[in-house]
């Protein structure tokens, strides 16, 4: 167990999820505390949020690489290809815009346009998660249709055993819950769906644990 924990926190994604879990837990705890304790928890939440920004500072590189890969694969002939293209394009713009304000967030170089840029960044984040949700829903519907066709063509119980293992619907449902929870964060930041610290913190805890479980499985092998 100790070696597994060590591999998890030594992994960049695992460490980021660990910090995110602490951040979201502090946000939830701050709701139930007052005075100096609430201030400390809020400060911890903000500092952890800033720390996590460094983990995704170069996230735009992977995002635009994925866009290029989709173009090279000529994946634009399918609905899922278009949704992936839109998702990673929006994520790329989100990372770029957020990076422009990192010095302001660090207190190194204040700029008057930080609030406007961050609003645009969170808007792209919101759209990216929406496209991700649509892509997952489409994959779930398409997988169900493929499974039905496979059963119809092959028939019998043997065909069910042959087709079912290829469809990882549980991973798709997990991704759906994660994106659905995370969607509340930019919606809250943009004042499109004010929900409060308790709801945001609680949904962050849930999405973080679900995402961390997948990373734990990968690094524990």
N, C-alpha and C positions, 0 to 999 in steps of 0.2 A: 504493500500500500504506500509506504513512504517513497519508494522509487517511482511509483506511478504519479504521485503528487509532485515529485521533483521534476519529472518529465513534462508534466502539465504546465507548471509555472515557469519552466525554462523555455517553453514554447511561446513565441510571441503572441499568438492568438489566445493561448491559454492564460497567459499573464494579463492580457487586456481584459478578458472575460472575468478574471479574478478581481481586478480593479473595478470593473463595471458592477459586479455584485456588491462589493463594499460600498460603492457610490450609491447605488439604488437602495441598499439597506439603510444607509445614513439618511437618505431622503425620507424614507418611511419613518424612521425613528424620530426625525426632527419634527414630525407632525404631532407626536405625542409628548414632546418635551417643551419646556419654556425657558425663558431667560438665557443665561450664559450657555447652558447645555445645548439649547436649540441653535444658538449662534455658532458654537463649535461644530456641530453636526452639519450645519449649512455650509460653513467654511470648508470642512472636509469634503463635502459633496462637490463644491465648486473647484477645489484644487484637484480632486481626482478626475473631474470632467476635463480639466485643462491637461492633465497628464495623459489622458487617453487620446487627446488630439494628436500627440506626437506619434502614436502608433499608426494612425491613419494619414499622416502627413503626405506620404507618397502614394496614397491610395489611388490617386488619379492615373498613375502609370498603369496599374493593373486594369483599371476600368477601361481606359482607352485601348489597351492591348486586347481586351476582350472584344471591343467594338471592331478593331481591325481584323481579329480572327473571324468574327461573324461575316465581315465583308469578304474576306478571302475564301470562306467556305461557301459563299453565295447562299447564305442562310436566309436571305430576305424573301425567299419564295414561299415562306410559311408564316403562319400567324405567330408561332412561338419564336421564330427568328426575329420578327419585327418587335415583339414584346421585349426580348432580350436586348436588342439594339437600343430601344428606348430606355430600358432600365439602366444599362451600363453607361449610356451617354449622360443621363441625369445624375448618376452617381459620380461620374467624372467631373461634371460641372460643380457638383456639391463640394467635392474635395478641393478643387481649385479655389473656389470662392472662400471656403472656410480657411484655407491656408493663407489667403491674403490678409487675414485679420489676426494671425497668430501673434505677431509682435504687440498688437494692441492688447490681446488677451493676457500676454505675459507682463504687461505694464512697461514694456521697453520703449515703444513708439506709438503714442496715441494718435488716432486718425479720426476725423469727424464723420467719415462715411462708414464706420464699422457697423453700425446698426442696420443701415440700408443693405450692405453687402451680406451680412448674416441673415437678413430676412430673405434675400434672394437665394442664399445657400440652403436655407431650411425649406424653401419652396421646392427647389430641385430635389432635396432629400425626400420630401413628401411625395412628389411625383415618382421618384425612383421606387419607393416602397409600393406605391399603387400599381406600377407596371409589374413589379415583382409578384404582388398578390394576384394580378390578372394572369401572369404566366403560370403560377402554381395552380390556379383554378383551371386554366386551360389544360395543363398537364394531367390533372386529376380526371377531368372529363374525357380527355383523349385516351388515357390509360384504361378507363372503364370501358370505352368503346372498343379499344383494341382487344381487351380481354374477352369481351362478348363475341367479337368476330373470330377470335382464336378458338373459342369453345365451339362456335357454330361450325367452323371448318373441320376441326379434328374430331369433335364429338367425344362423349364418354368421359369417365373419370380420369383417364390417363391424360387427356388434353388439359384438364384443369390443373393437374400437377405440373404439367410442362409449361403452362403459360404463367401461372400465378407467381412463381418465384422471381420472374423477371420484372415484376412490377413492385416497386418499393413505395407503395402508397402511404405507409406510415411516415416516411421521411418527408413526403409532400405535405401531409397534414401538419407535421411539426413545423415545417417552413411557413405554412399558412398562419399558424398561431404566432410564431415569432414575428413575422412581418406585420400581422394585425396588431400585436402589442406595441411594436416599435413605431407604428404609424401614428400612435397617439402623441408621441414626443414632438415631432415637428408641428402637428396640428395644435398642440398646446402652445408651443413657442410662437406660432403665427397667429394665435388668438382665434383660430378657426373653430376649435373645439376645446374650450377651457374645461379641464377636468380636475386640476388640483394636484398637489404634491403626493398625496396618498395614492391616488389612482395611478399616476405616472410611475411612482416608485415601485408600486406593487407589480404592475405590468412589466416594468424593467427587470425586476427580480425573476419573474416567470420566464421571460424571453431569454434572459441571460443563462438561467439554469438549463433551459432546453438547448440553447446553442452550445453551452459548455459541455453538455453530455456528448454531443457529436465529436467535439475536439478531444474529449477524454478518451473516447473509443479509439480514435485515430492514433493518439500518442501512446496509448497503453499496449498497442500491439507489439 
